[in-house]
Amino acid sequence: MKTKPMRTLVLLFVFALVTDTTFAQEGQVRAYQVDHPSQAKLDNLQKLQTEPVKLIVDGNNAYYQRVVKVDTNIMLSSIYVRSLQFMASKNFTQTYGYEEEGKLIFTTTQDLNENDAFNDNEGVDPYTVQFAITIDMKNRRYRYTIHNVVFYRPTESGNRRVTLFDMYQKETQGDSRRISKDAKKLIDSFEKYVTGLTNELYENIEQKAIIHNTKF
């Protein structure tokens, strides 16, 4: 009869040991899996940052366009949603959007070169620019087009309206060296802004959410 208490204690000890082990295992599976950027992703971002945006002149139209590849796991629907969220955060106005077509169009008005330390374009006075950006998407890639670019430059009689194509002509076919140099500085200033904007767009599209383990 004296063995029963000892047997009970042994069973309680074994039960407690199993319970502690179970909770320890559960604690292990509740860890977060954090995605780190791949080397290919970093190389692509570095390429975007170092290569200047490409100005395309077609007839009387001047615009910027580039095709960008993203991670192989990022499908059209993710590109669409992340582009929409990013442009909304920048206060761009959406004028068209159709996910099944893989197309978004936004417009905006920006006051640029107000902070010389940021723009670093000596001799370029503050100016306003209006433009549209179209994003065409497919699985694993997208193409942005920045078009309908119009500059508004302050003068004594009011703002003077100049299109990107007109500014390109002044740079390449200006009547004087001063006019060409002034046009180039303005275009360089805008292209610096565009490079920063499109790099941010790429970084936001490439983002990957933290994966949580569903076991509890």
Buried (B, 14 or more C-beta within 10 A) or exposed (E): EEEEEEEEEEEEEEEEEEEEEEEEEEEEEEEEEEEEBEEEBEEBBEEBEEEEBEBEEEEEEBBBBBEBEBBEEBBBEBBBEBBBEBBEEEEBEEEEBEBEEBBBBBBBEBEBBEEEEEBEBEEBEEBBBBBBBBBBBEBBBBBBBBBBBBBBBEEEEEEEEBBBBBBBBBBEEBEEEEEBBBBBBBBBBBBBBBBEBBBEBBBBBBBBEEEEEEEE
